Amino acid sequence: MRKMDKNSREYQFVRQLIANIKCVICSHKYGDNDVFIMGRQDDVWMLMVSCPHCQTQGIILAMVKEDEQVEVITDLTPEELEKIEHMPAIDIDDVLDVHRFLRDFHGDFRELFKEDLHRT
């Protein structure tokens, strides 16, 4: 087993992966303190999880491929991709604005987006 670098991208990825996995018994999410990284061999990480809610323990094997190119599949044009790369990330205020708008919206979405539909 190789020594694990807790600052590495792969280590952080595995921690994030576990944060999105729920206990198979009670569906409770695991927290950082509920996951113990037992080791790693090549691309395979071995993790032990312990549910704080029902005390069920388990072992998870996660495969993380390093340095692989990720192919982006999209119907956006190269110009559209370039445009969105320079846009700021969506934040919580943006989400709340859309939520408030949709909560009070009683119109026709086709009419709302009509200008965008004719532009393409």
N, C-alpha and C positions, 0 to 999 in steps of 0.2 A: 504494500500500500504506500502511496505517495503522501508526503506531508501536505496538509491542507492549509492554504492561505485564506484566512477569514476575510481578507479584503479583496479577494479575487471576484471577478464578474460571475464565474461559475458558482462559487459558494453563495453569493447573493441571490443568484437565479434559483438555486435549490431552496433557499430559505423562502423566497417569494412563492415558489411552486407549492410548498407545504402550507403556506398561509392560505392557499385557495383550496386545500383538500379538507374534506370533512370526515369526522369519525364515521366508520361504517356501521356502528351500532346506534348512536344517538344523533348523528348529523351535526354535532357541535364542531365548530372550526378550531383548528389548532393555533395556538399562539407561539411566539418565539421560544418561550420557556418550555413548551411541550414537545419540542423537537431536539433530538440529539443526533448529530452527524457522527456515525460510527466509523466511517472510513470511505475511501474511494480507491478504485482500481481502474485505471484508464478512464473511460467515459462513464463508468457506473458508480453511483454514489449509494451507500447503504445508510439508511436513516431509521432511527427508532422513534416512534411517536407514542405519546401517552395522553389520553383524553382527560382533561381536567374535570369534565362533567361526569363521566361514567367510569373512569379509571381503566378503560380498555387500553391495552398496549398492542402495538403492531410494528411490523418492519416494512419499510417502503424501499424499493430499489428504483432509482431514477437515473435515466441515461441522459447525459448532457454532452452533445457533440460540440467540440471546440473548433473554432476557426472555419466553420462552414459558411459558405455564401448562402444567404437566404434569398430566394427568388420572390420578387414582389409581383403578384398577379393583380392587375387592375385594368379597368376600362378607361382610366384617365389618360389624357394625352400627355406627352412630355412637358408641354407648356403648363398644363394644370398641375402636374406633379411638382414642377419647379415653383409654381406660385404658392402651393400649400406648404412647401418645405420652409418658406420664409415667414409663414404666419405664426403668431404666438399660439402656444398650447391652450387648449380649452381648459378653463379653470372652474371652480365651484360657482363663481358668480355667473358665468355663462350658462351653466346648467340650471341655476335658479331662475335666471331671466327667461329661458325657454320654458321652464316649468310654469312660471307665472303666466306667460303668454298663452300657452296651451290650455291652462286651467280656465282662462277667461275667453278663449276663442270659440266663437260659435258660427264661423263663416265657412267658406268653401276653400279647401286647400288648393284645388286646381286654379281658382281665381287668385289666390295668394301668391302662388309660384308661377303664374302665367308669364310674367316677364322673363324669368329664368328659362322656361320651356321654349320660348320663341328665340332665345339667344343662341341655342345650340344648333 
